[in-house]
Amino acid sequence: MTKYFFFILGLAFFWSCNDSKSHDPDVLTYWSSNNGGEIAFAKWAVEKWNDEGNKAIKYQPIPEGQTSEEILLAAVVAGTTPDIYSNIWQGAVEFYRVSNILVALDTLDGFMEFLASRCDSATIEEITAPNGHIYQFPWKINPIMTIYNKGLFDGLGLSAPPAKYSDYLDAAERFKKDTDGDGYVDQWFGNTSVKLAWHQRLFNFYPLYLASSGGMPLIKDGRAFFNNEHGIGAFRFLQTMYKNNYFSKQAQAAGQDLFVAQRYATKFTGPWEIQYLERFKQDGFQYDFYQIPVPDDHQGPAYTYCDPKNMVIFNTCSNPQMAFEFIKSMTTEESDLKFLETTNQLPRRKNMEEIQGFQDFFERNPKMVSFVKQAKYIRGVGNSEVMTEILDLISQEYEACVLYQMKTPEQAMADAERAVNVLLRAES
């Protein structure tokens, strides 16, 4: 923690002495992520805006660093935040909100009307802060689903992807192999990260929890809400996968993707996988996507985590209304289509499958349709200023229970609940 603090302090000092932000009140500064596709989209959006004779936007990707979250925090400390930032993790917004550095967007003219035209009521409720205001504009999502190798599934005689826990476990038992005869399994049914960083739980435990529970939150009424049959069941499912050698514990091998090498049959991933596989897959390699597995008695749709990134306006902005007008220009149907084509990520807007202007893109990119359909059943994360710490506490119990079988799922969930409630009381 001390090392992290001095790293942020050092960056803040550097930026306070080397402030690249324009001090011209007639120019607004916009940061995007460092993703190549998003950089291309941002340049297009800014050029289009500036060419139309609007108040000038000065654009740059977020400066390079260990993580975008650390860089953004350093900019806050140094007072060098941009006016507009378009890649903020939804779970971090409440931290910045209580720090009083974000503009309440619902106080801007036309914001609520534009938001309602784009997003459904569930999304609006999800992004509304505890004080009733809205500080983030929903922009993009990458729903987490199960990718599978169609050829390997055919070899197992599976007529449909195993969506229920028992079917998935049965297929996993039949698939695992020791292919080289050295006594160790080297072909596994699936893979998910064994890293203990808090954000990794968003791509294994959390989607399973959401799928099982119908989209229930981790935190409710200021207390942990995950110590229930859904949280326990997700831990038990993952623990079984590792205990029986159905999932590999090894990190991704440098220079080799074991899914592409057909030594994994499934994994949990998002739409970013499509462009990657189309570039690197072997001839004849066929794959598709389906929902996150659910308990055998599950009824109704399977929700999942949507990996949302949103837009915010910092209160150092000289013209928040104009900043919102720029955000509106970036999120029209025309702009969202350009975003789809440039990044292969989904805009977070309702009824995507019904928007006529998107149909040609989906016809040319049929694998994206699975994610469009899944986008009806998604969740982000709750509004808590300590969401990263909450996920870190869950991750500690994940290590003890899922990876090393040192605790039962019931014990691990109870211990995580207790620790999170202590944290939330300390923060209240």
Phi, psi and omega in degrees: 000318179297317179299317180296319181299314181290331175297312179296318180297320180295316177297319181297318179296318180299314183289328179293335178266344184228052186288113180271356182288135180293136176263004177288116182295346179269004180236129176258142181258133182235129174248140170243184174285176178270002179296134185302317179296320180289327175297315179298317179296316182298319179298319178298313183295318180292316179298318179298315180297310183295324180294337180275006175080021179279174173305130191298140173250128174259122187249144166203149170294156177302136182305151181294146177186186181298311175217156178296329180296318179293320180296317180295318179296320178297321178296323178297313181298321183277350183073029182242031179293151173288172173286320184231136175228133189246020181221036182277134177290134184303325182289349180264347188298320182296325176300314180287329178296312181289344175276000175061044180237008180244149175279134173286106188293332181289355175271356182269146183298128175083358186295308185295324179294316180293320179299315181294330179287340185256322190241152177278172185295328180294319178295316180298318178297320182296324184267357180283127182289162180302336180274004176092351178265169180239126185244005183218145178253120182297127185240299188222156179220156172223082183303138180272125180228181178260119173269145179218151178274112186295323179295317179293323177294319177300322180295334177273357181075025180277120179278341179209153178300139182286100185270338180264152184308310186295322178293321180294316180294321178296316178296323180296320179297320181285338186270325188297143184210156165255096189281339183251004174072020181267006178090002181237138177295131177226017172222116188241153182288331183206177179207140170211159189299136173261001177294148186264002177303139187306322186290343178292335179290344177288348186241008171220290182298311188295315176300322178295320178297314179295318181299316181291320191268355185076026175092026180290151181282163173281328183234136178215133179054038175077014181223159176298139184234006190264353179277079183212184183300333182282316176293315178297317181295321178295317176297317182295319178300311181292321178300317179296320180300319180280320182300323182264010178064030175276331174251145177278140175269353182283147175288160179304126182293137179298128176080000179218125175263114186287342172288316176296325178284358176067031172259352166244140177265334182215165165195163179267126186202182181238185185294344176301339183293336187294306181300321180297311182292323179297336179275323191247351184292155177278161177301135179086354180286120180240139182214164175202182183232149172211180187297164169292138180302150182228161176302158184299329183266011183294138175237145177091183184291156176264110176284164176209168175283137185255003177050058187281141170235135189235176180251142177225160173241124179279150186284002171278355182293132182282341182213077182302324180297317178292324177299319177294322178298324176293318177301317177302318181293334179279350188231023170288171177299320178299314181291321179295324176295317177298320178297315176303312184292329185274326189244341187061028172247157184266136167291149177270087177219154185282155172056042182300323183291348181259353182282116188300322183294343181269347192297320180297320178298314182291329176292324178280343182229068188296334179296335180288340184297325177301321181285327176297316178294320179294331184298348174286342186228077184223161173220151169266227175233166184288165178272090177223134180289350180241034183297322178296321178292323177299312179293329178293320178294320175297320181296325178296319178287329174301316179300312184293321186269302189287311188278323187242001176051035179275345179223155171284159175303324179296315179296315183296316179295319179295319179292321178294318178300315181297314181294320180293319179295324174299315179300314183292326176292323180294330182272344185281000000 
